[in-house]
Amino acid sequence: MDRMDWRLLQELQADARLSFNELSRRVHLSAPAVAERVRRLEADGVVSGYHAHVSPEAAGFPVQAVVVMDCYGPSCLLRDPEVPSWPQIRQLFRITGDGCSVLVAAVPSMAAFEAFIDRLARYGRPSSSMVLSQPVAWSPVEQSPVERSSAVRSPAAEPERRDGVPG
């Protein structure tokens, strides 16, 4: 990935609804070139989808928790193909360290959370922490400063100016 790919990702992460024309205007590259680059980023799996950020509280799920599951072997919840589709689970991670997985859950009430924990307990020992607030709701993926400084500058990586000259 070059600097232009990172500029496209920056713009798409800020607003995934941008048209190729608007995106091309923002990064100073032709619309066909932008479309080709975005399609390549999608094909390479760098862009894995386009989503709306929905507030769980506003959507009726004000109770949120982080749950560490301690389960191993054949009864581990990671072995059940149905678990990832449970509506309470917003994110699920397989981890190292204490426990085998961490999940983020959102439910409409404490009673619903209690029922969810009871359902999880069939797989092992859940340990939960309630979410009080979310100081960082979402953060874009960005090129690290080290990668930026060590990137090799090439004409292909430079943005195209309106006069057609790179740079």
C-alpha positions as CSV (number, residue, x, y, z in Angstrom):
1,M,0.0,0.0,0.0
2,D,1.3,3.4,-0.9
3,R,0.5,6.9,0.5
4,M,-2.5,7.3,-1.9
5,D,-4.1,4.1,-0.6
6,W,-3.7,5.4,2.9
7,R,-5.3,8.8,1.9
8,L,-8.2,6.9,0.3
9,L,-8.6,4.8,3.5
10,Q,-8.6,7.9,5.6
11,E,-11.4,9.5,3.6
12,L,-13.4,6.3,3.4
13,Q,-13.2,5.7,7.1
14,A,-14.4,9.2,7.7
15,D,-17.3,8.8,5.3
16,A,-17.8,5.5,3.5
17,R,-20.8,7.0,1.6
18,L,-18.5,9.2,-0.6
19,S,-19.0,8.8,-4.3
20,F,-15.9,8.1,-6.4
21,N,-16.2,11.6,-7.9
22,E,-16.2,13.2,-4.5
23,L,-13.4,10.9,-3.3
24,S,-11.4,11.7,-6.4
25,R,-11.8,15.5,-5.7
26,R,-10.6,15.1,-2.1
27,V,-7.5,13.1,-3.0
28,H,-6.7,14.8,-6.3
29,L,-6.9,11.7,-8.4
30,S,-9.2,10.9,-11.3
31,A,-12.4,9.1,-10.6
32,P,-11.5,6.0,-12.6
33,A,-8.1,5.7,-10.8
34,V,-9.9,6.1,-7.4
35,A,-12.4,3.4,-8.4
36,E,-9.7,1.0,-9.5
37,R,-7.7,1.6,-6.2
38,V,-10.8,1.2,-4.0
39,R,-11.8,-2.1,-5.8
40,R,-8.2,-3.3,-5.4
41,L,-8.3,-2.5,-1.6
42,E,-11.6,-4.4,-1.4
43,A,-10.3,-7.4,-3.4
44,D,-7.2,-7.5,-1.2
45,G,-9.3,-7.6,1.9
46,V,-8.0,-4.2,3.2
47,V,-11.6,-2.8,3.0
48,S,-13.7,-5.6,4.4
49,G,-17.1,-3.8,4.3
50,Y,-19.1,-0.6,4.7
51,H,-21.1,-0.1,7.8
52,A,-23.3,2.4,9.6
53,H,-22.2,3.2,13.2
54,V,-25.3,2.6,15.3
55,S,-25.6,3.8,18.9
56,P,-26.6,0.8,21.0
57,E,-28.2,3.1,23.6
58,A,-30.3,4.9,21.0
59,A,-31.3,1.6,19.3
60,G,-32.6,0.2,22.6
61,F,-29.6,-1.6,24.0
62,P,-28.4,0.6,26.9
63,V,-26.8,-2.2,28.9
64,Q,-23.3,-3.1,27.5
65,A,-20.7,-5.4,29.0
66,V,-17.3,-6.9,28.2
67,V,-17.3,-10.6,29.1
68,V,-14.2,-12.9,29.4
69,M,-15.1,-16.5,28.9
70,D,-13.0,-19.2,30.5
71,C,-13.9,-22.4,28.6
72,Y,-11.8,-25.0,26.8
73,G,-12.2,-28.2,25.0
74,P,-15.3,-29.5,23.2
75,S,-17.7,-27.4,25.2
76,C,-15.9,-24.1,24.4
77,L,-18.3,-21.5,23.0
78,L,-15.9,-20.8,20.1
79,R,-16.7,-24.3,18.9
80,D,-20.4,-23.6,18.6
81,P,-21.1,-22.1,15.1
82,E,-24.3,-20.5,16.4
83,V,-22.7,-18.3,19.0
84,P,-21.4,-15.6,16.7
85,S,-25.0,-15.1,15.4
86,W,-26.4,-14.4,18.9
87,P,-28.0,-10.9,18.7
88,Q,-26.5,-9.8,22.1
89,I,-22.9,-10.3,20.8
90,R,-21.5,-7.2,19.1
91,Q,-17.9,-8.4,18.9
92,L,-16.2,-11.7,19.7
93,F,-12.4,-12.2,20.0
94,R,-10.4,-15.4,20.6
95,I,-7.6,-14.4,23.0
96,T,-4.5,-15.5,24.7
97,G,-4.0,-15.2,28.5
98,D,-6.8,-15.6,31.0
99,G,-9.8,-17.1,29.3
100,C,-10.3,-18.2,25.8
101,S,-12.4,-15.4,24.4
102,V,-13.7,-11.9,25.0
103,L,-17.0,-10.7,23.8
104,V,-18.7,-7.3,23.8
105,A,-22.5,-7.6,24.5
106,A,-25.4,-5.2,24.3
107,V,-28.8,-5.9,25.7
108,P,-32.0,-4.0,26.5
109,S,-32.0,-4.5,30.3
110,M,-30.2,-6.0,33.3
111,A,-32.7,-8.9,33.2
112,A,-31.7,-9.6,29.6
113,F,-28.1,-9.5,30.6
114,E,-28.6,-12.0,33.4
115,A,-30.3,-14.3,30.9
116,F,-27.4,-13.8,28.5
117,I,-24.8,-14.7,31.2
118,D,-26.9,-17.8,32.2
119,R,-26.8,-18.8,28.5
120,L,-23.0,-18.3,28.4
121,A,-22.5,-20.3,31.6
122,R,-23.4,-23.5,29.7
123,Y,-20.0,-23.1,27.9
124,G,-17.8,-22.3,30.8
125,R,-17.2,-19.5,33.4
126,P,-18.1,-16.0,32.2
127,S,-16.6,-13.0,34.0
128,S,-18.2,-9.7,33.1
129,S,-17.5,-6.0,33.4
130,M,-20.2,-3.4,32.7
131,V,-19.4,-0.6,30.3
132,L,-19.9,2.7,32.0
133,S,-18.9,4.9,29.0
134,Q,-17.0,4.7,25.8
135,P,-14.4,7.5,25.5
136,V,-13.3,6.1,22.1
137,A,-16.3,4.8,20.2
138,W,-14.4,4.0,17.1
139,S,-11.0,4.8,15.7
140,P,-9.8,4.6,12.1
141,V,-6.9,2.4,11.1
142,E,-4.0,4.6,10.2
143,Q,-0.6,4.2,8.8
144,S,1.9,4.2,11.7
145,P,4.4,7.2,11.9
146,V,7.3,4.7,11.4
147,E,5.7,3.3,8.2
148,R,5.1,6.9,7.0
149,S,8.7,8.0,7.6
150,S,10.2,4.9,6.0
151,A,7.9,4.7,3.0
152,V,9.8,4.9,-0.2
153,R,8.6,7.9,-2.3
154,S,7.7,7.0,-5.8
155,P,5.8,8.9,-8.5
156,A,3.0,6.3,-8.2
157,A,2.7,7.1,-4.5
158,E,2.4,10.9,-5.0
159,P,-1.0,12.5,-5.4
160,E,-1.8,13.8,-8.9
161,R,-2.2,17.6,-9.1
162,R,-4.9,19.1,-11.2
163,D,-2.3,20.0,-13.8
164,G,-1.6,16.2,-14.1
165,V,1.9,16.5,-12.6
166,P,2.6,14.1,-9.6
167,G,3.3,15.8,-6.3
